[in-house]
């Protein structure tokens, strides 16, 4: 009886961990990829990020 509950808990924990990993990959992955892609770009392009940041601050 104890083994079944242990397996059930482990299975539920694995499912939650998988959901968390998927959530991070879907939401954080593209942002990280974009940042890595533009890490060595022209410094003048940073103004576009500032404009986006200010726009998001005003919208919120």
PyMOL Python script that loads the backbone (N, CA, C, O; Angstrom):
from pymol import cmd

cmd.read_pdbstr("""\
ATOM      1  N   UNK A   1       0.816  -1.190   0.000  1.00  0.00           N
ATOM      2  CA  UNK A   1       0.000   0.000   0.000  1.00  0.00           C
ATOM      3  C   UNK A   1       0.863   1.260   0.000  1.00  0.00           C
ATOM      4  O   UNK A   1       0.567   2.223  -0.706  1.00  0.00           O
ATOM      5  N   UNK A   2       1.916   1.246   0.784  1.00  0.00           N
ATOM      6  CA  UNK A   2       2.788   2.414   0.854  1.00  0.00           C
ATOM      7  C   UNK A   2       3.509   2.623  -0.475  1.00  0.00           C
ATOM      8  O   UNK A   2       3.727   3.762  -0.889  1.00  0.00           O
ATOM      9  N   UNK A   3       3.875   1.544  -1.138  1.00  0.00           N
ATOM     10  CA  UNK A   3       4.592   1.653  -2.408  1.00  0.00           C
ATOM     11  C   UNK A   3       3.717   2.311  -3.469  1.00  0.00           C
ATOM     12  O   UNK A   3       4.214   3.080  -4.292  1.00  0.00           O
ATOM     13  N   UNK A   4       2.423   2.014  -3.457  1.00  0.00           N
ATOM     14  CA  UNK A   4       1.523   2.615  -4.446  1.00  0.00           C
ATOM     15  C   UNK A   4       1.405   4.116  -4.243  1.00  0.00           C
ATOM     16  O   UNK A   4       1.401   4.871  -5.215  1.00  0.00           O
ATOM     17  N   UNK A   5       1.308   4.557  -2.999  1.00  0.00           N
ATOM     18  CA  UNK A   5       1.213   5.995  -2.762  1.00  0.00           C
ATOM     19  C   UNK A   5       2.530   6.693  -3.084  1.00  0.00           C
ATOM     20  O   UNK A   5       2.537   7.829  -3.559  1.00  0.00           O
ATOM     21  N   UNK A   6       3.641   6.013  -2.825  1.00  0.00           N
ATOM     22  CA  UNK A   6       4.944   6.588  -3.162  1.00  0.00           C
ATOM     23  C   UNK A   6       5.096   6.740  -4.663  1.00  0.00           C
ATOM     24  O   UNK A   6       5.585   7.761  -5.147  1.00  0.00           O
ATOM     25  N   UNK A   7       4.671   5.714  -5.402  1.00  0.00           N
ATOM     26  CA  UNK A   7       4.735   5.780  -6.863  1.00  0.00           C
ATOM     27  C   UNK A   7       3.794   6.866  -7.385  1.00  0.00           C
ATOM     28  O   UNK A   7       4.140   7.595  -8.315  1.00  0.00           O
ATOM     29  N   UNK A   8       2.613   6.974  -6.790  1.00  0.00           N
ATOM     30  CA  UNK A   8       1.656   7.999  -7.217  1.00  0.00           C
ATOM     31  C   UNK A   8       2.215   9.396  -6.959  1.00  0.00           C
ATOM     32  O   UNK A   8       2.074  10.287  -7.797  1.00  0.00           O
ATOM     33  N   UNK A   9       2.848   9.589  -5.800  1.00  0.00           N
ATOM     34  CA  UNK A   9       3.436  10.897  -5.497  1.00  0.00           C
ATOM     35  C   UNK A   9       4.584  11.209  -6.446  1.00  0.00           C
ATOM     36  O   UNK A   9       4.709  12.335  -6.928  1.00  0.00           O
ATOM     37  N   UNK A  10       5.419  10.218  -6.715  1.00  0.00           N
ATOM     38  CA  UNK A  10       6.538  10.430  -7.631  1.00  0.00           C
ATOM     39  C   UNK A  10       6.042  10.748  -9.033  1.00  0.00           C
ATOM     40  O   UNK A  10       6.609  11.592  -9.726  1.00  0.00           O
ATOM     41  N   UNK A  11       4.985  10.067  -9.442  1.00  0.00           N
ATOM     42  CA  UNK A  11       4.413  10.318 -10.759  1.00  0.00           C
ATOM     43  C   UNK A  11       3.835  11.723 -10.842  1.00  0.00           C
ATOM     44  O   UNK A  11       4.013  12.417 -11.843  1.00  0.00           O
ATOM     45  N   UNK A  12       3.140  12.141  -9.783  1.00  0.00           N
ATOM     46  CA  UNK A  12       2.569  13.492  -9.770  1.00  0.00           C
ATOM     47  C   UNK A  12       3.671  14.548  -9.741  1.00  0.00           C
ATOM     48  O   UNK A  12       3.567  15.579 -10.406  1.00  0.00           O
ATOM     49  N   UNK A  13       4.715  14.292  -8.977  1.00  0.00           N
ATOM     50  CA  UNK A  13       5.840  15.234  -8.922  1.00  0.00           C
ATOM     51  C   UNK A  13       6.522  15.337 -10.279  1.00  0.00           C
ATOM     52  O   UNK A  13       6.897  16.429 -10.707  1.00  0.00           O
ATOM     53  N   UNK A  14       6.684  14.209 -10.954  1.00  0.00           N
ATOM     54  CA  UNK A  14       7.300  14.219 -12.283  1.00  0.00           C
ATOM     55  C   UNK A  14       6.428  14.991 -13.270  1.00  0.00           C
ATOM     56  O   UNK A  14       6.949  15.722 -14.112  1.00  0.00           O
ATOM     57  N   UNK A  15       5.113  14.838 -13.175  1.00  0.00           N
ATOM     58  CA  UNK A  15       4.207  15.553 -14.070  1.00  0.00           C
ATOM     59  C   UNK A  15       4.283  17.060 -13.822  1.00  0.00           C
ATOM     60  O   UNK A  15       4.289  17.847 -14.769  1.00  0.00           O
ATOM     61  N   UNK A  16       4.341  17.457 -12.568  1.00  0.00           N
ATOM     62  CA  UNK A  16       4.447  18.881 -12.236  1.00  0.00           C
ATOM     63  C   UNK A  16       5.784  19.436 -12.724  1.00  0.00           C
ATOM     64  O   UNK A  16       5.838  20.536 -13.273  1.00  0.00           O
ATOM     65  N   UNK A  17       6.855  18.682 -12.526  1.00  0.00           N
ATOM     66  CA  UNK A  17       8.173  19.115 -12.995  1.00  0.00           C
ATOM     67  C   UNK A  17       8.191  19.262 -14.509  1.00  0.00           C
ATOM     68  O   UNK A  17       8.763  20.217 -15.035  1.00  0.00           O
ATOM     69  N   UNK A  18       7.571  18.328 -15.208  1.00  0.00           N
ATOM     70  CA  UNK A  18       7.506  18.404 -16.665  1.00  0.00           C
ATOM     71  C   UNK A  18       6.726  19.633 -17.120  1.00  0.00           C
ATOM     72  O   UNK A  18       7.113  20.290 -18.086  1.00  0.00           O
ATOM     73  N   UNK A  19       5.634  19.947 -16.431  1.00  0.00           N
ATOM     74  CA  UNK A  19       4.869  21.146 -16.760  1.00  0.00           C
ATOM     75  C   UNK A  19       5.686  22.408 -16.522  1.00  0.00           C
ATOM     76  O   UNK A  19       5.638  23.347 -17.316  1.00  0.00           O
ATOM     77  N   UNK A  20       6.438  22.424 -15.421  1.00  0.00           N
ATOM     78  CA  UNK A  20       7.272  23.591 -15.129  1.00  0.00           C
ATOM     79  C   UNK A  20       8.341  23.788 -16.194  1.00  0.00           C
ATOM     80  O   UNK A  20       8.578  24.908 -16.646  1.00  0.00           O
ATOM     81  N   UNK A  21       8.983  22.698 -16.590  1.00  0.00           N
ATOM     82  CA  UNK A  21      10.030  22.779 -17.624  1.00  0.00           C
ATOM     83  C   UNK A  21       9.428  23.261 -18.937  1.00  0.00           C
ATOM     84  O   UNK A  21      10.008  24.112 -19.612  1.00  0.00           O
ATOM     85  N   UNK A  22       8.272  22.724 -19.299  1.00  0.00           N
ATOM     86  CA  UNK A  22       7.610  23.145 -20.532  1.00  0.00           C
ATOM     87  C   UNK A  22       7.252  24.626 -20.471  1.00  0.00           C
ATOM     88  O   UNK A  22       7.437  25.346 -21.452  1.00  0.00           O
ATOM     89  N   UNK A  23       6.743  25.087 -19.331  1.00  0.00           N
ATOM     90  CA  UNK A  23       6.385  26.489 -19.139  1.00  0.00           C
ATOM     91  C   UNK A  23       7.599  27.391 -19.333  1.00  0.00           C
ATOM     92  O   UNK A  23       7.512  28.420 -20.003  1.00  0.00           O
ATOM     93  N   UNK A  24       8.730  27.005 -18.746  1.00  0.00           N
ATOM     94  CA  UNK A  24       9.951  27.808 -18.862  1.00  0.00           C
ATOM     95  C   UNK A  24      10.449  27.817 -20.307  1.00  0.00           C
ATOM     96  O   UNK A  24      10.861  28.858 -20.818  1.00  0.00           O
ATOM     97  N   UNK A  25      10.410  26.668 -20.958  1.00  0.00           N
ATOM     98  CA  UNK A  25      10.885  26.593 -22.348  1.00  0.00           C
ATOM     99  C   UNK A  25      10.025  27.471 -23.250  1.00  0.00           C
ATOM    100  O   UNK A  25      10.553  28.178 -24.109  1.00  0.00           O
ATOM    101  N   UNK A  26       8.717  27.434 -23.067  1.00  0.00           N
ATOM    102  CA  UNK A  26       7.813  28.174 -23.947  1.00  0.00           C
ATOM    103  C   UNK A  26       7.887  29.678 -23.694  1.00  0.00           C
ATOM    104  O   UNK A  26       7.866  30.461 -24.644  1.00  0.00           O
ATOM    105  N   UNK A  27       7.975  30.094 -22.432  1.00  0.00           N
ATOM    106  CA  UNK A  27       7.926  31.525 -22.137  1.00  0.00           C
ATOM    107  C   UNK A  27       9.296  32.187 -22.054  1.00  0.00           C
ATOM    108  O   UNK A  27       9.463  33.310 -22.530  1.00  0.00           O
ATOM    109  N   UNK A  28      10.257  31.531 -21.475  1.00  0.00           N
ATOM    110  CA  UNK A  28      11.566  32.140 -21.264  1.00  0.00           C
ATOM    111  C   UNK A  28      12.517  31.854 -22.426  1.00  0.00           C
ATOM    112  O   UNK A  28      13.391  32.666 -22.727  1.00  0.00           O
ATOM    113  N   UNK A  29      12.352  30.719 -23.069  1.00  0.00           N
ATOM    114  CA  UNK A  29      13.241  30.321 -24.165  1.00  0.00           C
ATOM    115  C   UNK A  29      13.339  31.342 -25.280  1.00  0.00           C
ATOM    116  O   UNK A  29      14.449  31.729 -25.644  1.00  0.00           O
ATOM    117  N   UNK A  30      12.220  31.796 -25.842  1.00  0.00           N
ATOM    118  CA  UNK A  30      12.307  32.788 -26.928  1.00  0.00           C
ATOM    119  C   UNK A  30      12.952  34.097 -26.488  1.00  0.00           C
ATOM    120  O   UNK A  30      13.669  34.726 -27.266  1.00  0.00           O
ATOM    121  N   UNK A  31      12.704  34.509 -25.257  1.00  0.00           N
ATOM    122  CA  UNK A  31      13.314  35.748 -24.763  1.00  0.00           C
ATOM    123  C   UNK A  31      14.823  35.586 -24.654  1.00  0.00           C
ATOM    124  O   UNK A  31      15.580  36.477 -25.041  1.00  0.00           O
ATOM    125  N   UNK A  32      15.255  34.449 -24.127  1.00  0.00           N
ATOM    126  CA  UNK A  32      16.692  34.175 -24.027  1.00  0.00           C
ATOM    127  C   UNK A  32      17.350  34.063 -25.390  1.00  0.00           C
ATOM    128  O   UNK A  32      18.462  34.549 -25.595  1.00  0.00           O
ATOM    129  N   UNK A  33      16.659  33.421 -26.319  1.00  0.00           N
ATOM    130  CA  UNK A  33      17.204  33.290 -27.674  1.00  0.00           C
ATOM    131  C   UNK A  33      17.318  34.651 -28.351  1.00  0.00           C
ATOM    132  O   UNK A  33      18.306  34.929 -29.030  1.00  0.00           O
ATOM    133  N   UNK A  34      16.322  35.489 -28.170  1.00  0.00           N
ATOM    134  CA  UNK A  34      16.365  36.835 -28.743  1.00  0.00           C
ATOM    135  C   UNK A  34      17.504  37.644 -28.144  1.00  0.00           C
ATOM    136  O   UNK A  34      18.222  38.337 -28.865  1.00  0.00           O
ATOM    137  N   UNK A  35      17.673  37.557 -26.828  1.00  0.00           N
ATOM    138  CA  UNK A  35      18.748  38.300 -26.168  1.00  0.00           C
ATOM    139  C   UNK A  35      20.118  37.800 -26.621  1.00  0.00           C
ATOM    140  O   UNK A  35      21.029  38.595 -26.850  1.00  0.00           O
ATOM    141  N   UNK A  36      20.261  36.491 -26.748  1.00  0.00           N
ATOM    142  CA  UNK A  36      21.535  35.930 -27.188  1.00  0.00           C
ATOM    143  C   UNK A  36      21.831  36.309 -28.635  1.00  0.00           C
ATOM    144  O   UNK A  36      22.983  36.555 -28.994  1.00  0.00           O
ATOM    145  N   UNK A  37      20.806  36.355 -29.451  1.00  0.00           N
ATOM    146  CA  UNK A  37      20.987  36.695 -30.860  1.00  0.00           C
ATOM    147  C   UNK A  37      21.434  38.140 -31.029  1.00  0.00           C
ATOM    148  O   UNK A  37      22.240  38.443 -31.908  1.00  0.00           O
ATOM    149  N   UNK A  38      20.915  39.027 -30.195  1.00  0.00           N
ATOM    150  CA  UNK A  38      21.222  40.446 -30.330  1.00  0.00           C
ATOM    151  C   UNK A  38      22.249  40.945 -29.321  1.00  0.00           C
ATOM    152  O   UNK A  38      22.387  42.153 -29.128  1.00  0.00           O
ATOM    153  N   UNK A  39      22.963  40.042 -28.684  1.00  0.00           N
ATOM    154  CA  UNK A  39      23.932  40.448 -27.663  1.00  0.00           C
ATOM    155  C   UNK A  39      25.083  41.252 -28.264  1.00  0.00           C
ATOM    156  O   UNK A  39      25.595  42.165 -27.617  1.00  0.00           O
ATOM    157  N   UNK A  40      25.494  40.934 -29.476  1.00  0.00           N
ATOM    158  CA  UNK A  40      26.638  41.608 -30.101  1.00  0.00           C
ATOM    159  C   UNK A  40      26.208  42.582 -31.189  1.00  0.00           C
ATOM    160  O   UNK A  40      26.994  42.911 -32.078  1.00  0.00           O
ATOM    161  N   UNK A  41      24.974  43.039 -31.120  1.00  0.00           N
ATOM    162  CA  UNK A  41      24.483  43.937 -32.164  1.00  0.00           C
ATOM    163  C   UNK A  41      24.934  45.370 -31.898  1.00  0.00           C
ATOM    164  O   UNK A  41      25.589  45.662 -30.898  1.00  0.00           O
ATOM    165  N   UNK A  42      24.569  46.237 -32.806  1.00  0.00           N
ATOM    166  CA  UNK A  42      24.924  47.652 -32.731  1.00  0.00           C
ATOM    167  C   UNK A  42      24.323  48.281 -31.471  1.00  0.00           C
ATOM    168  O   UNK A  42      23.147  48.057 -31.185  1.00  0.00           O
ATOM    169  N   UNK A  43      25.091  49.054 -30.719  1.00  0.00           N
ATOM    170  CA  UNK A  43      24.556  49.674 -29.493  1.00  0.00           C
ATOM    171  C   UNK A  43      23.378  50.615 -29.732  1.00  0.00           C
ATOM    172  O   UNK A  43      22.592  50.867 -28.819  1.00  0.00           O
ATOM    173  N   UNK A  44      23.249  51.130 -30.944  1.00  0.00           N
ATOM    174  CA  UNK A  44      22.132  52.026 -31.230  1.00  0.00           C
ATOM    175  C   UNK A  44      20.795  51.298 -31.180  1.00  0.00           C
ATOM    176  O   UNK A  44      19.752  51.934 -31.031  1.00  0.00           O
ATOM    177  N   UNK A  45      20.814  49.989 -31.302  1.00  0.00           N
ATOM    178  CA  UNK A  45      19.568  49.229 -31.266  1.00  0.00           C
ATOM    179  C   UNK A  45      18.996  49.112 -29.862  1.00  0.00           C
ATOM    180  O   UNK A  45      17.853  48.680 -29.709  1.00  0.00           O
ATOM    181  N   UNK A  46      19.739  49.475 -28.844  1.00  0.00           N
ATOM    182  CA  UNK A  46      19.245  49.360 -27.479  1.00  0.00           C
ATOM    183  C   UNK A  46      18.135  50.367 -27.196  1.00  0.00           C
ATOM    184  O   UNK A  46      17.352  50.193 -26.263  1.00  0.00           O
ATOM    185  N   UNK A  47      18.074  51.405 -27.997  1.00  0.00           N
ATOM    186  CA  UNK A  47      17.011  52.384 -27.806  1.00  0.00           C
ATOM    187  C   UNK A  47      15.646  51.777 -28.096  1.00  0.00           C
ATOM    188  O   UNK A  47      14.654  52.154 -27.472  1.00  0.00           O
ATOM    189  N   UNK A  48      15.588  50.845 -29.034  1.00  0.00           N
ATOM    190  CA  UNK A  48      14.317  50.183 -29.337  1.00  0.00           C
ATOM    191  C   UNK A  48      13.825  49.402 -28.124  1.00  0.00           C
ATOM    192  O   UNK A  48      12.624  49.367 -27.856  1.00  0.00           O
ATOM    193  N   UNK A  49      14.736  48.782 -27.395  1.00  0.00           N
ATOM    194  CA  UNK A  49      14.356  48.064 -26.179  1.00  0.00           C
ATOM    195  C   UNK A  49      13.844  49.005 -25.111  1.00  0.00           C
ATOM    196  O   UNK A  49      12.913  48.669 -24.379  1.00  0.00           O
ATOM    197  N   UNK A  50      14.436  50.172 -25.016  1.00  0.00           N
ATOM    198  CA  UNK A  50      13.979  51.165 -24.046  1.00  0.00           C
ATOM    199  C   UNK A  50      12.583  51.658 -24.394  1.00  0.00           C
ATOM    200  O   UNK A  50      11.744  51.827 -23.508  1.00  0.00           O
ATOM    201  N   UNK A  51      12.330  51.888 -25.668  1.00  0.00           N
ATOM    202  CA  UNK A  51      11.001  52.319 -26.104  1.00  0.00           C
ATOM    203  C   UNK A  51       9.973  51.242 -25.787  1.00  0.00           C
ATOM    204  O   UNK A  51       8.877  51.547 -25.317  1.00  0.00           O
ATOM    205  N   UNK A  52      10.319  49.989 -26.039  1.00  0.00           N
ATOM    206  CA  UNK A  52       9.413  48.882 -25.729  1.00  0.00           C
ATOM    207  C   UNK A  52       9.160  48.796 -24.229  1.00  0.00           C
ATOM    208  O   UNK A  52       8.023  48.599 -23.802  1.00  0.00           O
ATOM    209  N   UNK A  53      10.205  48.943 -23.435  1.00  0.00           N
ATOM    210  CA  UNK A  53      10.068  48.893 -21.978  1.00  0.00           C
ATOM    211  C   UNK A  53       9.149  49.988 -21.472  1.00  0.00           C
ATOM    212  O   UNK A  53       8.268  49.729 -20.652  1.00  0.00           O
ATOM    213  N   UNK A  54       9.344  51.216 -21.953  1.00  0.00           N
ATOM    214  CA  UNK A  54       8.522  52.342 -21.507  1.00  0.00           C
ATOM    215  C   UNK A  54       7.082  52.127 -21.954  1.00  0.00           C
ATOM    216  O   UNK A  54       6.155  52.428 -21.201  1.00  0.00           O
ATOM    217  N   UNK A  55       6.880  51.618 -23.152  1.00  0.00           N
ATOM    218  CA  UNK A  55       5.517  51.358 -23.635  1.00  0.00           C
ATOM    219  C   UNK A  55       4.821  50.322 -22.763  1.00  0.00           C
ATOM    220  O   UNK A  55       3.641  50.469 -22.448  1.00  0.00           O
ATOM    221  N   UNK A  56       5.536  49.285 -22.376  1.00  0.00           N
ATOM    222  CA  UNK A  56       4.948  48.250 -21.525  1.00  0.00           C
ATOM    223  C   UNK A  56       4.653  48.803 -20.121  1.00  0.00           C
ATOM    224  O   UNK A  56       3.660  48.429 -19.497  1.00  0.00           O
ATOM    225  N   UNK A  57       5.516  49.684 -19.640  1.00  0.00           N
ATOM    226  CA  UNK A  57       5.278  50.284 -18.327  1.00  0.00           C
ATOM    227  C   UNK A  57       4.018  51.157 -18.355  1.00  0.00           C
ATOM    228  O   UNK A  57       3.234  51.150 -17.406  1.00  0.00           O
ATOM    229  N   UNK A  58       3.832  51.892 -19.423  1.00  0.00           N
ATOM    230  CA  UNK A  58       2.648  52.749 -19.518  1.00  0.00           C
ATOM    231  C   UNK A  58       1.373  51.924 -19.657  1.00  0.00           C
ATOM    232  O   UNK A  58       0.328  52.286 -19.117  1.00  0.00           O
ATOM    233  N   UNK A  59       1.467  50.821 -20.380  1.00  0.00           N
ATOM    234  CA  UNK A  59       0.288  49.965 -20.585  1.00  0.00           C
ATOM    235  C   UNK A  59      -0.120  49.284 -19.284  1.00  0.00           C
ATOM    236  O   UNK A  59      -1.305  49.027 -19.068  1.00  0.00           O
ATOM    237  N   UNK A  60       0.835  48.991 -18.421  1.00  0.00           N
ATOM    238  CA  UNK A  60       0.551  48.263 -17.171  1.00  0.00           C
ATOM    239  C   UNK A  60       0.110  49.160 -16.131  1.00  0.00           C
ATOM    240  O   UNK A  60      -0.172  48.722 -15.016  1.00  0.00           O
TER     241      UNK A  60
END
""", "prot")
cmd.dss("prot")
cmd.show_as("cartoon", "prot")
cmd.util.cbc("prot")
cmd.orient("prot")
